Amino acid sequence: MAIESTGLKRRKLLAAGTQLLKGTLLLSGGLAAAGLPLLLHDHSRENHGLLLSAYTDINGRHHVSAIDPGGRSVFSVAVPWRAHDSLLLPASQQALFFSRRPGNRLYVIDVNSGELQLTVRSPAGRHFYGHGCVSRDGRHLFATENHIDAGRGCIGIYAIDNGFRRVGEWQSFGVGPHQLALLSDGHTLAVANGGILTRPDSARQKLNLDSMQPSLAYVDARDGQLLGQYFPPHPQQSIRHLAVGAGDRVVVGIQFEGDPQHQLPLAYVHSGEAQLLPLQADKVVWRRHRQYIASVCIDPAGNRLALTSPRGGVVSGWDLSSGELLVLQTQRDGAGVAFNALANEFVVSNGQGQVTSLAPPDFTRQAQRSHFFSRRSWDNHLNFFSRS
């Protein structure tokens, strides 16, 4: 019921409008002309921050985009497949957007011109899971993928300096790998294996809920060897999203596929321990999250943690050093969360077109730094990058 309710809300939102604005767009968040890249504000010579996210417009068209922290649109590009997560390549000033499962496209956008430079496709028999990260030297992209025939996860390796040519793959050591991140040693990949088997010919149907085995796996990016693997207490606690904080402390977010009456922790911490350690909160708190964590974000100091739940319509703020819940705020359909290091604040996006700023240490809403994009339904992830 929770999944249907959230999807229904999004569909109602996307069907609410009747006209598509053409040409240039309003500062409050209009739309690019259909199918055309649009550069909306020239920041190429400014030292500023950039927020990357995908969105869907009121006519159901999908876009990849960037805005600045002041609420001005930087670019918006219409794309055929709905995108999920994104990242920035600072050296080349390219933004990458990954299509969500079972999409097979990676979009490469020139940040300064707002143009779609390249569309990279996963090879036959593979599709993306919507996430990726870059090697320390900036030469390779690691992307979570589905090995469709084998029914297992893999990590595709792409040579960035060779037109994103796929040069190999490693196992993810699980099924349904989702988000991954590189640790500070420069070679350890933390991989969230969701444990859920899907196939493109079955759309997004979950095929193995009775035999799931989710895990947090550590994989050596140099040779693909498994360095360690940790499992949640319940086999239906799908590990979907993660963030890495100071000292390589990894926080994972859970999508629980079991009995909805069974309230379990939805976030775990790992930093070299023998097992995953749950964040401590009573069942009422986890019930408010409705069995689903969409995004995980840690501030650079490693002191504050934000979790989002679009199904529950909440954002929770935590003291990561103590594991204490600090605040549980209402945020309708809130999913994307990033940390704006220039303003020292968390930024949360939602399916209603809002971008809300929350200031540590107590996650106070900053109304004057929040923005509304009336014709955009922001997708599940938001990322902040400081550009020079």
VEXLO-696970 format. One record per residue (C-alpha): x, y, z; residue number from 0. Coordinates in nm, 3 decimals, padded with zeros to 5 digits. Layout:
N
+---------+---------+---------+-----+
!      xx !      yy !      zz !   k !
+---------+---------+---------+-----+
!       X !       Y !       Z ! NUM !
...
+---------+---------+---------+-----+
//
This chain:
388
+---------+---------+---------+-----+
!      xx !      yy !      zz !   k !
+---------+---------+---------+-----+
!  00.000 !  00.000 !  00.000 !   0 !
!  00.281 !  00.242 !  00.077 !   1 !
!  00.434 !  00.200 ! -00.266 !   2 !
!  00.102 !  00.250 ! -00.445 !   3 !
!  00.020 !  00.555 ! -00.237 !   4 !
!  00.351 !  00.726 ! -00.315 !   5 !
!  00.326 !  00.650 ! -00.684 !   6 !
! -00.030 !  00.780 ! -00.691 !   7 !
!  00.076 !  01.107 ! -00.532 !   8 !
!  00.347 !  01.154 ! -00.792 !   9 !
!  00.111 !  01.074 ! -01.080 !  10 !
! -00.149 !  01.317 ! -00.950 !  11 !
!  00.116 !  01.587 ! -00.922 !  12 !
!  00.245 !  01.527 ! -01.275 !  13 !
! -00.109 !  01.534 ! -01.416 !  14 !
! -00.207 !  01.850 ! -01.232 !  15 !
! -00.082 !  02.100 ! -01.493 !  16 !
! -00.227 !  02.150 ! -01.840 !  17 !
!  00.028 !  02.361 ! -02.029 !  18 !
!  00.402 !  02.333 ! -02.089 !  19 !
!  00.597 !  02.660 ! -02.084 !  20 !
!  00.824 !  02.694 ! -02.387 !  21 !
!  01.154 !  02.875 ! -02.443 !  22 !
!  01.312 !  03.039 ! -02.142 !  23 !
!  01.177 !  02.948 ! -01.800 !  24 !
!  01.061 !  03.129 ! -01.492 !  25 !
!  01.307 !  03.165 ! -01.204 !  26 !
!  01.063 !  02.972 ! -00.987 !  27 !
!  01.134 !  02.665 ! -01.195 !  28 !
!  00.984 !  02.636 ! -01.541 !  29 !
!  01.061 !  02.395 ! -01.820 !  30 !
!  01.293 !  02.373 ! -02.117 !  31 !
!  01.139 !  02.346 ! -02.459 !  32 !
!  01.069 !  01.980 ! -02.528 !  33 !
!  01.383 !  01.791 ! -02.624 !  34 !
!  01.612 !  02.096 ! -02.623 !  35 !
!  01.901 !  02.163 ! -02.384 !  36 !
!  01.870 !  02.503 ! -02.222 !  37 !
!  02.144 !  02.700 ! -02.048 !  38 !
!  01.965 !  02.925 ! -01.805 !  39 !
!  02.233 !  03.109 ! -01.614 !  40 !
!  02.601 !  03.141 ! -01.701 !  41 !
!  02.812 !  03.052 ! -01.396 !  42 !
!  03.123 !  02.949 ! -01.587 !  43 !
!  03.346 !  03.213 ! -01.429 !  44 !
!  03.194 !  03.213 ! -01.082 !  45 !
!  03.304 !  03.030 ! -00.771 !  46 !
!  02.976 !  02.879 ! -00.664 !  47 !
!  02.789 !  02.568 ! -00.568 !  48 !
!  02.587 !  02.345 ! -00.795 !  49 !
!  02.291 !  02.122 ! -00.708 !  50 !
!  02.232 !  01.835 ! -00.950 !  51 !
!  01.906 !  01.643 ! -00.974 !  52 !
!  01.670 !  01.482 ! -01.222 !  53 !
!  01.305 !  01.578 ! -01.236 !  54 !
!  00.981 !  01.500 ! -01.416 !  55 !
!  00.766 !  01.782 ! -01.552 !  56 !
!  00.388 !  01.824 ! -01.540 !  57 !
!  00.351 !  01.647 ! -01.875 !  58 !
!  00.547 !  01.341 ! -01.760 !  59 !
!  00.866 !  01.428 ! -01.949 !  60 !
!  01.197 !  01.349 ! -01.783 !  61 !
!  01.483 !  01.596 ! -01.742 !  62 !
!  01.831 !  01.620 ! -01.593 !  63 !
!  01.920 !  01.954 ! -01.444 !  64 !
!  02.126 !  02.177 ! -01.221 !  65 !
!  02.031 !  02.472 ! -01.005 !  66 !
!  02.246 !  02.697 ! -00.790 !  67 !
!  02.189 !  02.740 ! -00.415 !  68 !
!  02.016 !  03.070 ! -00.485 !  69 !
!  01.738 !  02.892 ! -00.668 !  70 !
!  01.842 !  02.985 ! -01.022 !  71 !
!  01.834 !  02.718 ! -01.291 !  72 !
!  02.171 !  02.649 ! -01.450 !  73 !
!  02.064 !  02.396 ! -01.713 !  74 !
!  01.776 !  02.163 ! -01.793 !  75 !
!  01.797 !  01.888 ! -02.055 !  76 !
!  01.509 !  01.664 ! -02.163 !  77 !
!  01.601 !  01.292 ! -02.170 !  78 !
!  01.409 !  00.983 ! -02.282 !  79 !
!  01.469 !  00.771 ! -01.970 !  80 !
!  01.404 !  00.877 ! -01.614 !  81 !
!  01.731 !  00.943 ! -01.431 !  82 !
!  01.817 !  00.863 ! -01.071 !  83 !
!  02.149 !  00.973 ! -00.918 !  84 !
!  02.419 !  01.207 ! -01.049 !  85 !
!  02.777 !  01.319 ! -00.999 !  86 !
!  03.014 !  01.588 ! -01.121 !  87 !
!  03.353 !  01.544 ! -01.288 !  88 !
!  03.533 !  01.863 ! -01.175 !  89 !
!  03.827 !  01.834 ! -01.416 !  90 !
!  03.607 !  01.823 ! -01.726 !  91 !
!  03.308 !  02.013 ! -01.585 !  92 !
!  03.080 !  01.729 ! -01.689 !  93 !
!  02.776 !  01.614 ! -01.496 !  94 !
!  02.677 !  01.247 ! -01.515 !  95 !
!  02.321 !  01.125 ! -01.467 !  96 !
!  02.239 !  00.754 ! -01.434 !  97 !
!  01.907 !  00.615 ! -01.558 !  98 !
!  01.718 !  00.427 ! -01.293 !  99 !
!  01.655 !  00.052 ! -01.298 ! 100 !
!  01.607 ! -00.102 ! -01.554 ! 101 !
!  01.742 !  00.183 ! -01.768 ! 102 !
!  02.059 !  00.134 ! -01.971 ! 103 !
!  02.165 !  00.495 ! -02.032 ! 104 !
!  02.416 !  00.730 ! -01.877 ! 105 !
!  02.385 !  01.097 ! -01.971 ! 106 !
!  02.695 !  01.318 ! -01.992 ! 107 !
!  02.617 !  01.691 ! -01.971 ! 108 !
!  02.856 !  01.983 ! -02.024 ! 109 !
!  02.786 !  02.200 ! -01.719 ! 110 !
!  02.899 !  02.524 ! -01.882 ! 111 !
!  02.704 !  02.491 ! -02.208 ! 112 !
!  02.413 !  02.286 ! -02.075 ! 113 !
!  02.444 !  02.047 ! -02.368 ! 114 !
!  02.401 !  01.671 ! -02.372 ! 115 !
!  02.748 !  01.568 ! -02.492 ! 116 !
!  02.718 !  01.192 ! -02.484 ! 117 !
!  02.477 !  00.912 ! -02.405 ! 118 !
!  02.655 !  00.599 ! -02.280 ! 119 !
!  02.472 !  00.266 ! -02.294 ! 120 !
!  02.537 ! -00.034 ! -02.076 ! 121 !
!  02.628 ! -00.346 ! -02.278 ! 122 !
!  02.378 ! -00.610 ! -02.382 ! 123 !
!  02.275 ! -00.821 ! -02.086 ! 124 !
!  02.335 ! -00.541 ! -01.835 ! 125 !
!  02.142 ! -00.243 ! -01.708 ! 126 !
!  02.219 !  00.035 ! -01.463 ! 127 !
!  02.087 !  00.061 ! -01.108 ! 128 !
!  02.105 !  00.441 ! -01.103 ! 129 !
!  02.431 !  00.499 ! -00.913 ! 130 !
!  02.804 !  00.528 ! -00.968 ! 131 !
!  03.126 !  00.677 ! -00.836 ! 132 !
!  03.465 !  00.778 ! -00.975 ! 133 !
!  03.812 !  00.640 ! -00.901 ! 134 !
!  04.051 !  00.856 ! -00.700 ! 135 !
!  04.262 !  00.940 ! -01.007 ! 136 !
!  03.949 !  01.039 ! -01.200 ! 137 !
!  04.017 !  00.795 ! -01.483 ! 138 !
!  03.746 !  00.536 ! -01.421 ! 139 !
!  03.377 !  00.533 ! -01.346 ! 140 !
!  03.231 !  00.249 ! -01.139 ! 141 !
!  02.858 !  00.185 ! -01.196 ! 142 !
!  02.629 ! -00.066 ! -01.028 ! 143 !
!  02.468 ! -00.296 ! -01.285 ! 144 !
!  02.250 ! -00.603 ! -01.318 ! 145 !
!  02.399 ! -00.912 ! -01.483 ! 146 !
!  02.059 ! -01.010 ! -01.620 ! 147 !
!  02.117 ! -01.370 ! -01.728 ! 148 !
!  02.312 ! -01.465 ! -01.415 ! 149 !
!  02.068 ! -01.285 ! -01.184 ! 150 !
!  02.346 ! -01.120 ! -00.988 ! 151 !
!  02.499 ! -00.778 ! -00.945 ! 152 !
!  02.815 ! -00.641 ! -01.099 ! 153 !
!  03.018 ! -00.320 ! -01.106 ! 154 !
!  03.079 ! -00.191 ! -01.456 ! 155 !
!  03.412 ! -00.013 ! -01.515 ! 156 !
!  03.421 !  00.271 ! -01.769 ! 157 !
!  03.726 !  00.462 ! -01.895 ! 158 !
!  03.631 !  00.827 ! -01.857 ! 159 !
!  03.921 !  00.957 ! -02.065 ! 160 !
!  03.832 !  00.719 ! -02.350 ! 161 !
!  03.475 !  00.826 ! -02.419 ! 162 !
!  03.340 !  00.624 ! -02.125 ! 163 !
!  03.428 !  00.298 ! -02.297 ! 164 !
!  03.342 !  00.000 ! -02.081 ! 165 !
!  03.669 ! -00.178 ! -01.997 ! 166 !
!  03.559 ! -00.445 ! -01.751 ! 167 !
!  03.348 ! -00.539 ! -01.453 ! 168 !
!  03.377 ! -00.675 ! -01.100 ! 169 !
!  03.124 ! -00.876 ! -00.903 ! 170 !
!  02.922 ! -00.685 ! -00.646 ! 171 !
!  02.897 ! -01.009 ! -00.440 ! 172 !
!  02.522 ! -00.984 ! -00.417 ! 173 !
!  02.197 ! -00.930 ! -00.600 ! 174 !
!  02.058 ! -00.590 ! -00.689 ! 175 !
!  02.351 ! -00.360 ! -00.607 ! 176 !
!  02.237 ! -00.003 ! -00.572 ! 177 !
!  02.449 !  00.280 ! -00.433 ! 178 !
!  02.826 !  00.258 ! -00.396 ! 179 !
!  03.101 !  00.489 ! -00.273 ! 180 !
!  03.480 !  00.496 ! -00.259 ! 181 !
!  03.649 !  00.503 !  00.082 ! 182 !
!  03.942 !  00.727 !  00.171 ! 183 !
!  04.210 !  00.468 !  00.088 ! 184 !
!  04.124 !  00.520 ! -00.276 ! 185 !
!  04.059 !  00.156 ! -00.360 ! 186 !
!  03.786 !  00.021 ! -00.131 ! 187 !
!  03.436 !  00.036 ! -00.273 ! 188 !
!  03.146 !  00.020 ! -00.027 ! 189 !
!  02.856 ! -00.141 ! -00.214 ! 190 !
!  02.492 ! -00.161 ! -00.104 ! 191 !
!  02.360 ! -00.494 ! -00.232 ! 192 !
!  01.984 ! -00.465 ! -00.204 ! 193 !
!  01.928 ! -00.839 ! -00.242 ! 194 !
!  01.618 ! -00.793 ! -00.462 ! 195 !
!  01.613 ! -00.979 ! -00.793 ! 196 !
!  01.446 ! -00.804 ! -01.087 ! 197 !
!  01.455 ! -00.856 ! -01.462 ! 198 !
!  01.375 ! -00.607 ! -01.740 ! 199 !
!  01.106 ! -00.836 ! -01.887 ! 200 !
!  00.928 ! -00.825 ! -01.550 ! 201 !
!  00.954 ! -00.447 ! -01.523 ! 202 !
!  01.023 ! -00.359 ! -01.159 ! 203 !
!  00.858 ! -00.668 ! -01.009 ! 204 !
!  01.047 ! -00.813 ! -00.711 ! 205 !
!  01.107 ! -01.180 ! -00.784 ! 206 !
!  01.281 ! -01.322 ! -00.477 ! 207 !
!  01.137 ! -01.165 ! -00.162 ! 208 !
!  01.142 ! -01.503 !  00.015 ! 209 !
!  01.511 ! -01.567 ! -00.057 ! 210 !
!  01.671 ! -01.222 ! -00.031 ! 211 !
!  02.024 ! -01.181 !  00.103 ! 212 !
!  02.111 ! -00.810 !  00.119 ! 213 !
!  02.456 ! -00.700 !  00.229 ! 214 !
!  02.707 ! -00.421 !  00.263 ! 215 !
!  03.008 ! -00.543 !  00.065 ! 216 !
!  03.357 ! -00.396 !  00.049 ! 217 !
!  03.518 ! -00.461 ! -00.289 ! 218 !
!  03.875 ! -00.382 ! -00.394 ! 219 !
!  03.849 ! -00.156 ! -00.698 ! 220 !
!  04.197 ! -00.264 ! -00.815 ! 221 !
!  04.127 ! -00.634 ! -00.864 ! 222 !
!  03.762 ! -00.695 ! -00.774 ! 223 !
!  03.838 ! -00.900 ! -00.462 ! 224 !
!  03.588 ! -00.912 ! -00.177 ! 225 !
!  03.740 ! -00.742 !  00.128 ! 226 !
!  03.449 ! -00.791 !  00.366 ! 227 !
!  03.074 ! -00.841 !  00.374 ! 228 !
!  02.813 ! -00.762 !  00.640 ! 229 !
!  02.449 ! -00.861 !  00.657 ! 230 !
!  02.152 ! -00.695 !  00.829 ! 231 !
!  01.970 ! -00.893 !  01.100 ! 232 !
!  01.663 ! -00.961 !  00.882 ! 233 !
!  01.702 ! -01.099 !  00.527 ! 234 !
!  01.431 ! -00.867 !  00.397 ! 235 !
!  01.611 ! -00.551 !  00.512 ! 236 !
!  01.718 ! -00.443 !  00.165 ! 237 !
!  02.025 ! -00.218 !  00.182 ! 238 !
!  01.966 !  00.046 ! -00.084 ! 239 !
!  02.147 !  00.369 ! -00.013 ! 240 !
!  02.457 !  00.470 !  00.176 ! 241 !
!  02.685 !  00.759 !  00.263 ! 242 !
!  03.043 !  00.768 !  00.385 ! 243 !
!  03.139 !  01.010 !  00.661 ! 244 !
!  03.459 !  01.115 !  00.833 ! 245 !
!  03.683 !  00.824 !  00.926 ! 246 !
!  03.514 !  00.605 !  00.663 ! 247 !
!  03.206 !  00.559 !  00.878 ! 248 !
!  02.944 !  00.410 !  00.646 ! 249 !
!  02.572 !  00.464 !  00.708 ! 250 !
!  02.328 !  00.247 !  00.511 ! 251 !
!  01.957 !  00.308 !  00.458 ! 252 !
!  01.705 !  00.022 !  00.452 ! 253 !
!  01.401 ! -00.062 !  00.241 ! 254 !
!  01.217 ! -00.327 !  00.445 ! 255 !
!  01.033 ! -00.584 !  00.234 ! 256 !
!  00.887 ! -00.785 !  00.521 ! 257 !
!  00.567 ! -00.766 !  00.722 ! 258 !
!  00.480 ! -00.395 !  00.754 ! 259 !
!  00.369 ! -00.457 !  01.110 ! 260 !
!  00.724 ! -00.563 !  01.196 ! 261 !
!  00.912 ! -00.248 !  01.292 ! 262 !
!  01.291 ! -00.278 !  01.253 ! 263 !
!  01.568 ! -00.016 !  01.236 ! 264 !
!  01.597 !  00.143 !  00.894 ! 265 !
!  01.955 !  00.269 !  00.920 ! 266 !
!  02.278 !  00.103 !  01.027 ! 267 !
!  02.632 !  00.225 !  01.085 ! 268 !
!  02.954 !  00.041 !  01.007 ! 269 !
!  03.312 !  00.142 !  01.071 ! 270 !
!  03.515 ! -00.178 !  01.103 ! 271 !
!  03.291 ! -00.351 !  01.356 ! 272 !
!  03.204 ! -00.720 !  01.333 ! 273 !
!  02.844 ! -00.636 !  01.244 ! 274 !
!  02.620 ! -00.353 !  01.131 ! 275 !
!  02.514 ! -00.131 !  01.422 ! 276 !
!  02.156 !  00.004 !  01.418 ! 277 !
!  02.067 !  00.365 !  01.486 ! 278 !
!  01.869 !  00.364 !  01.806 ! 279 !
!  01.513 !  00.491 !  01.795 ! 280 !
!  01.180 !  00.361 !  01.920 ! 281 !
!  00.933 !  00.185 !  01.694 ! 282 !
!  00.718 !  00.496 !  01.662 ! 283 !
!  01.006 !  00.679 !  01.490 ! 284 !
!  01.073 !  00.399 !  01.245 ! 285 !
!  00.700 !  00.361 !  01.180 ! 286 !
!  00.694 !  00.725 !  01.065 ! 287 !
!  00.953 !  00.635 !  00.798 ! 288 !
!  00.713 !  00.374 !  00.653 ! 289 !
!  00.974 !  00.103 !  00.602 ! 290 !
!  01.178 !  00.308 !  00.353 ! 291 !
!  01.488 !  00.529 !  00.351 ! 292 !
!  01.537 !  00.705 !  00.017 ! 293 !
!  01.858 !  00.903 !  00.070 ! 294 !
!  02.139 !  00.920 !  00.325 ! 295 !
!  02.359 !  01.227 !  00.378 ! 296 !
!  02.636 !  01.304 !  00.628 ! 297 !
!  02.791 !  01.645 !  00.689 ! 298 !
!  03.167 !  01.677 !  00.618 ! 299 !
!  03.256 !  01.675 !  00.987 ! 300 !
!  03.073 !  01.347 !  01.036 ! 301 !
!  02.856 !  01.489 !  01.316 ! 302 !
!  02.515 !  01.516 !  01.157 ! 303 !
!  02.314 !  01.269 !  00.951 ! 304 !
!  01.998 !  01.326 !  00.746 ! 305 !
!  01.765 !  01.048 !  00.630 ! 306 !
!  01.470 !  01.098 !  00.398 ! 307 !
!  01.153 !  00.894 !  00.353 ! 308 !
!  00.912 !  00.995 !  00.076 ! 309 !
!  00.673 !  00.717 !  00.177 ! 310 !
!  00.660 !  00.846 !  00.532 ! 311 !
!  00.676 !  01.211 !  00.429 ! 312 !
!  00.953 !  01.282 !  00.679 ! 313 !
!  01.315 !  01.387 !  00.711 ! 314 !
!  01.499 !  01.276 !  01.023 ! 315 !
!  01.810 !  01.445 !  01.160 ! 316 !
!  02.057 !  01.258 !  01.380 ! 317 !
!  02.362 !  01.321 !  01.595 ! 318 !
!  02.591 !  01.064 !  01.438 ! 319 !
!  02.844 !  01.063 !  01.721 ! 320 !
!  02.581 !  00.955 !  01.975 ! 321 !
!  02.328 !  00.795 !  01.742 ! 322 !
!  02.060 !  01.020 !  01.893 ! 323 !
!  01.758 !  01.133 !  01.693 ! 324 !
!  01.748 !  01.513 !  01.697 ! 325 !
!  01.445 !  01.594 !  01.485 ! 326 !
!  01.172 !  01.432 !  01.279 ! 327 !
!  01.028 !  01.682 !  01.032 ! 328 !
!  00.739 !  01.658 !  00.792 ! 329 !
!  00.851 !  01.680 !  00.429 ! 330 !
!  00.590 !  01.560 !  00.183 ! 331 !
!  00.747 !  01.324 ! -00.070 ! 332 !
!  01.095 !  01.436 !  00.038 ! 333 !
!  01.365 !  01.217 ! -00.109 ! 334 !
!  01.680 !  01.396 ! -00.229 ! 335 !
!  01.922 !  01.532 !  00.031 ! 336 !
!  02.265 !  01.691 ! -00.003 ! 337 !
!  02.497 !  01.898 !  00.213 ! 338 !
!  02.578 !  02.249 !  00.091 ! 339 !
!  02.929 !  02.294 !  00.226 ! 340 !
!  02.941 !  02.663 !  00.126 ! 341 !
!  02.635 !  02.751 !  00.334 ! 342 !
!  02.688 !  02.477 !  00.596 ! 343 !
!  02.338 !  02.336 !  00.560 ! 344 !
!  02.147 !  02.033 !  00.441 ! 345 !
!  01.929 !  02.075 !  00.132 ! 346 !
!  01.625 !  01.852 !  00.076 ! 347 !
!  01.423 !  01.819 ! -00.246 ! 348 !
!  01.079 !  01.665 ! -00.290 ! 349 !
!  00.824 !  01.556 ! -00.545 ! 350 !
!  00.623 !  01.873 ! -00.488 ! 351 !
!  00.892 !  02.093 ! -00.643 ! 352 !
!  01.038 !  02.222 ! -00.316 ! 353 !
!  01.406 !  02.261 ! -00.226 ! 354 !
!  01.435 !  02.319 !  00.148 ! 355 !
!  01.742 !  02.427 !  00.346 ! 356 !
!  01.800 !  02.284 !  00.696 ! 357 !
!  02.075 !  02.430 !  00.914 ! 358 !
!  02.273 !  02.224 !  01.167 ! 359 !
!  02.307 !  02.154 !  01.447 ! 360 !
!  01.930 !  02.119 !  01.496 ! 361 !
!  01.810 !  02.106 !  01.132 ! 362 !
!  01.627 !  02.439 !  01.152 ! 363 !
!  01.435 !  02.526 !  00.836 ! 364 !
!  01.584 !  02.824 !  00.652 ! 365 !
!  01.281 !  02.977 !  00.480 ! 366 !
!  01.479 !  03.251 !  00.308 ! 367 !
!  01.709 !  02.993 !  00.148 ! 368 !
!  01.436 !  02.754 !  00.038 ! 369 !
!  01.287 !  02.753 ! -00.312 ! 370 !
!  00.984 !  02.628 ! -00.499 ! 371 !
!  00.981 !  02.501 ! -00.859 ! 372 !
!  00.613 !  02.482 ! -00.944 ! 373 !
!  00.638 !  02.255 ! -01.247 ! 374 !
!  00.902 !  02.009 ! -01.131 ! 375 !
!  00.871 !  01.684 ! -00.943 ! 376 !
!  01.226 !  01.629 ! -00.818 ! 377 !
!  01.356 !  01.275 ! -00.837 ! 378 !
!  01.499 !  01.066 ! -00.554 ! 379 !
!  01.847 !  01.216 ! -00.532 ! 380 !
!  02.010 !  01.556 ! -00.497 ! 381 !
!  02.384 !  01.626 ! -00.499 ! 382 !
!  02.581 !  01.938 ! -00.412 ! 383 !
!  02.917 !  02.022 ! -00.567 ! 384 !
!  03.144 !  02.319 ! -00.511 ! 385 !
!  03.280 !  02.452 ! -00.839 ! 386 !
!  03.583 !  02.676 ! -00.884 ! 387 !
+---------+---------+---------+-----+
//
